[in-house]
Amino acid sequence: MAKYKRHTYIIKTGLQLRYMGILVICMLTVAASVGWIIYHTSWSHIINTPDLSIDKLYLIFEQVNSQLVWYILAFMFIIALISIFVSHKIAGPVYRLEESTKLIAAGDLTHKVHLRHGDELGDLQDAFNAMSESLSKMVYKDREIIERLAKTGENLQRKVDDKNLSKESLEEIAYELNSIIEELKYVTSGFKLLEDEKKETQQVEDKTSDNPEEKEERKEEGKDISNS
């Protein structure tokens, strides 16, 4: 299986910068708040404590540490709520796109993705709906071709039953069948299948890595042609 290395890390600049900014702001807010809490609580206790000794200083730091633990837990709770809200702006659209993919895979090409205002991945929504519409048009075209093919078959069967197969009738039916085949080729030419990719790869490998024995045979054939 081929491994792809990522060379470009900033792809969706606006989206990535927004979430980078949110992370940086959260980190700076927590760091500044914790620093302010430590400075405010520790120094306020130290200043307001007369006859400061080692024992009293130890009690002050124990009290500050206990307060700091509660503050950290409160910050963790607040950040968890913010992260749920922020992550939902991506998780929600991803969930809807997954469900829409299942519906389209089941054959419902009328389904469209509609994200809420403010959700991320709006470009992906537009691309997904465009893909669904394109597939719908191709399927509609296929159905038209199938109907034409069915009518041509009925016409042929009717003429066979009536024993009315003149040369002109056969030419007309052959022309109709050829036009249907050409339309089918045109409709399916836009699809790239795994088998097609394998054939292309095999053809490239055959051209780039010729067998030495085959090269000698080609040389001998060339000599025979030149001598003849």
VEXDREN-2710 file (C-alpha; in Angstrom, 1 decimal):
% VEXDREN-2710
k/r/px/py/pz
1/MET/0.0/0.0/0.0
2/ALA/1.4/3.4/-1.0
3/LYS/2.3/5.8/1.8
4/TYR/1.8/9.5/1.1
5/LYS/3.9/12.0/3.0
6/ARG/2.3/15.3/3.8
7/HIS/4.4/18.2/2.5
8/THR/1.9/21.1/2.9
9/TYR/0.4/21.6/6.4
10/ILE/-1.5/24.8/5.9
11/ILE/-4.2/23.8/3.4
12/LYS/-7.4/25.5/4.6
13/THR/-5.8/28.6/5.8
14/GLY/-8.9/30.3/7.3
15/LEU/-10.1/27.2/9.1
16/GLN/-6.8/26.2/10.4
17/LEU/-5.8/29.7/11.6
18/ARG/-9.2/30.0/13.5
19/TYR/-8.6/26.8/15.5
20/MET/-4.9/27.6/16.0
21/GLY/-6.0/31.0/17.4
22/ILE/-8.6/29.3/19.7
23/LEU/-6.0/26.9/21.1
24/VAL/-3.4/29.7/21.6
25/ILE/-5.9/31.9/23.3
26/CYS/-7.1/29.1/25.6
27/MET/-3.5/28.3/26.6
28/LEU/-2.6/31.9/27.2
29/THR/-5.7/32.5/29.2
30/VAL/-5.1/29.5/31.4
31/ALA/-1.4/30.3/31.9
32/ALA/-2.2/34.0/32.7
33/SER/-5.0/33.0/35.1
34/VAL/-2.9/30.5/37.0
35/GLY/0.0/32.9/37.2
36/TRP/-2.3/35.6/38.5
37/ILE/-3.9/33.3/41.1
38/ILE/-0.5/32.1/42.3
39/TYR/0.9/35.6/42.6
40/HIS/-2.3/37.1/44.1
41/THR/-2.9/34.4/46.7
42/SER/0.7/33.7/47.8
43/TRP/1.8/37.3/48.0
44/SER/-1.4/38.5/49.7
45/HIS/-1.0/35.8/52.4
46/ILE/2.7/36.6/52.8
47/ILE/2.1/40.4/53.0
48/ASN/-0.8/40.0/55.5
49/THR/1.1/37.5/57.7
50/PRO/3.1/39.2/60.5
51/ASP/6.2/37.6/62.0
52/LEU/6.7/35.4/58.9
53/SER/8.5/32.2/59.6
54/ILE/9.4/29.0/57.8
55/ASP/6.4/27.2/59.4
56/LYS/4.0/29.9/58.5
57/LEU/5.4/30.1/54.9
58/TYR/4.9/26.4/54.6
59/LEU/1.3/26.7/55.7
60/ILE/0.8/29.5/53.2
61/PHE/2.1/27.4/50.3
62/GLU/-0.1/24.5/51.3
63/GLN/-3.1/26.8/51.3
64/VAL/-2.1/28.2/48.0
65/ASN/-1.6/24.8/46.5
66/SER/-5.1/23.6/47.7
67/GLN/-6.7/26.7/46.2
68/LEU/-4.7/26.2/43.0
69/VAL/-6.0/22.7/42.6
70/TRP/-9.6/23.9/42.8
71/TYR/-8.9/26.7/40.3
72/ILE/-7.3/24.2/37.9
73/LEU/-10.3/21.9/38.1
74/ALA/-12.6/24.8/37.4
75/PHE/-10.5/25.8/34.4
76/MET/-10.5/22.2/33.1
77/PHE/-14.3/22.1/33.4
78/ILE/-14.7/25.5/31.5
79/ILE/-12.2/24.4/28.8
80/ALA/-14.0/21.1/28.4
81/LEU/-17.3/23.0/27.8
82/ILE/-15.6/25.3/25.3
83/SER/-14.0/22.3/23.5
84/ILE/-17.3/20.6/23.2
85/PHE/-18.9/23.7/21.6
86/VAL/-15.9/24.3/19.3
87/SER/-15.4/20.7/18.2
88/HIS/-19.2/20.4/17.4
89/LYS/-18.7/22.9/14.6
90/ILE/-16.6/20.2/12.9
91/ALA/-18.0/17.0/14.4
92/GLY/-21.6/18.0/13.5
93/PRO/-20.9/18.5/9.7
94/VAL/-18.7/15.4/9.6
95/TYR/-21.6/13.3/11.1
96/ARG/-24.1/14.8/8.6
97/LEU/-21.7/14.1/5.7
98/GLU/-21.3/10.5/6.9
99/GLU/-25.0/9.9/7.1
100/SER/-25.5/11.6/3.7
101/THR/-22.9/9.3/2.2
102/LYS/-24.7/6.3/3.5
103/LEU/-28.0/7.5/1.9
104/ILE/-26.4/8.2/-1.5
105/ALA/-24.6/4.8/-1.3
106/ALA/-28.0/3.2/-0.8
107/GLY/-29.3/4.9/-4.0
108/ASP/-31.0/8.1/-2.8
109/LEU/-29.4/10.7/-5.2
110/THR/-32.1/13.3/-4.3
111/HIS/-30.5/13.8/-0.8
112/LYS/-28.7/17.1/-0.2
113/VAL/-26.4/18.1/2.6
114/HIS/-27.6/21.2/4.5
115/LEU/-25.3/22.4/7.3
116/ARG/-26.3/25.0/9.8
117/HIS/-25.2/28.6/9.7
118/GLY/-21.8/28.9/11.3
119/ASP/-20.8/25.3/10.8
120/GLU/-17.4/24.6/9.3
121/LEU/-16.8/22.6/6.1
122/GLY/-19.2/24.6/4.0
123/ASP/-16.9/24.1/0.9
124/LEU/-17.2/20.3/1.4
125/GLN/-21.0/20.6/1.6
126/ASP/-21.1/22.4/-1.8
127/ALA/-18.7/19.9/-3.3
128/PHE/-20.7/17.0/-1.9
129/ASN/-24.0/18.3/-3.3
130/ALA/-22.4/19.0/-6.7
131/MET/-21.2/15.4/-6.8
132/SER/-24.6/14.1/-5.9
133/GLU/-26.2/16.2/-8.6
134/SER/-23.7/15.0/-11.2
135/LEU/-24.4/11.4/-10.3
136/SER/-28.1/12.0/-10.5
137/LYS/-27.7/13.5/-14.1
138/MET/-25.6/10.5/-15.1
139/VAL/-28.2/8.0/-13.8
140/TYR/-31.0/9.9/-15.5
141/LYS/-29.1/9.7/-18.8
142/ASP/-28.5/6.0/-18.3
143/ARG/-32.3/5.5/-17.8
144/GLU/-33.0/7.4/-21.0
145/ILE/-30.6/5.1/-22.9
146/ILE/-32.1/2.0/-21.3
147/GLU/-35.6/3.2/-22.4
148/ARG/-34.3/3.7/-26.0
149/LEU/-32.7/0.3/-25.9
150/ALA/-35.9/-1.3/-24.7
151/LYS/-37.9/0.4/-27.4
152/THR/-35.4/-0.7/-30.1
153/GLY/-35.7/-4.3/-28.8
154/GLU/-39.5/-4.2/-28.9
155/ASN/-39.4/-2.8/-32.4
156/LEU/-37.0/-5.5/-33.5
157/GLN/-39.1/-8.2/-31.9
158/ARG/-42.3/-6.8/-33.5
159/LYS/-40.7/-6.9/-36.9
160/VAL/-39.4/-10.4/-36.4
161/ASP/-42.9/-11.6/-35.4
162/ASP/-44.4/-9.8/-38.4
163/LYS/-41.6/-11.2/-40.6
164/ASN/-41.1/-7.7/-41.9
165/LEU/-37.3/-7.5/-41.7
166/SER/-36.3/-5.5/-44.8
167/LYS/-32.8/-4.3/-45.4
168/GLU/-33.8/-0.7/-44.6
169/SER/-35.3/-1.9/-41.3
170/LEU/-32.2/-3.7/-40.3
171/GLU/-30.0/-0.7/-41.2
172/GLU/-32.3/1.6/-39.1
173/ILE/-32.1/-0.8/-36.1
174/ALA/-28.4/-1.1/-36.5
175/TYR/-28.0/2.7/-36.6
176/GLU/-30.1/3.1/-33.5
177/LEU/-28.1/0.5/-31.6
178/ASN/-24.8/2.0/-32.6
179/SER/-26.0/5.5/-31.4
180/ILE/-27.0/3.9/-28.1
181/ILE/-23.6/2.3/-27.8
182/GLU/-21.9/5.6/-28.5
183/GLU/-24.0/7.4/-25.9
184/LEU/-23.2/4.7/-23.3
185/LYS/-19.5/5.1/-24.1
186/TYR/-19.8/8.8/-23.6
187/VAL/-21.7/8.5/-20.3
188/THR/-19.2/6.0/-18.8
189/SER/-16.1/7.6/-20.2
190/GLY/-16.0/10.1/-17.3
191/PHE/-15.6/7.3/-14.8
192/LYS/-12.1/6.0/-13.8
193/LEU/-12.2/2.5/-12.5
194/LEU/-9.5/0.6/-10.6
195/GLU/-9.2/-1.9/-13.4
196/ASP/-8.5/1.0/-15.9
197/GLU/-5.7/2.3/-13.6
198/LYS/-4.2/-1.2/-13.3
199/LYS/-4.2/-1.5/-17.1
200/GLU/-2.5/1.9/-17.5
201/THR/0.1/0.9/-14.9
202/GLN/0.7/-2.4/-16.6
203/GLN/1.1/-0.7/-20.0
204/VAL/3.6/1.7/-18.5
205/GLU/5.6/-1.1/-16.9
206/ASP/5.6/-3.0/-20.1
207/LYS/7.0/-0.1/-22.0
208/THR/9.7/0.9/-19.4
209/SER/10.8/-2.6/-18.4
210/ASP/11.2/-4.7/-21.6
211/ASN/12.5/-8.2/-21.3
212/PRO/16.1/-8.6/-22.6
213/GLU/15.1/-11.8/-24.5
214/GLU/12.3/-9.9/-26.2
215/LYS/14.8/-7.2/-27.2
216/GLU/17.1/-9.8/-28.8
217/GLU/14.1/-11.3/-30.7
218/ARG/13.2/-7.8/-31.9
219/LYS/16.8/-7.3/-33.1
220/GLU/16.8/-10.6/-34.9
221/GLU/13.4/-9.7/-36.5
222/GLY/14.9/-6.4/-37.6
223/LYS/17.9/-8.1/-39.2
224/ASP/15.6/-10.5/-41.0
225/ILE/13.5/-7.7/-42.4
226/SER/16.6/-5.7/-43.5
227/ASN/18.1/-8.8/-45.2
228/SER/14.8/-9.7/-47.0
END
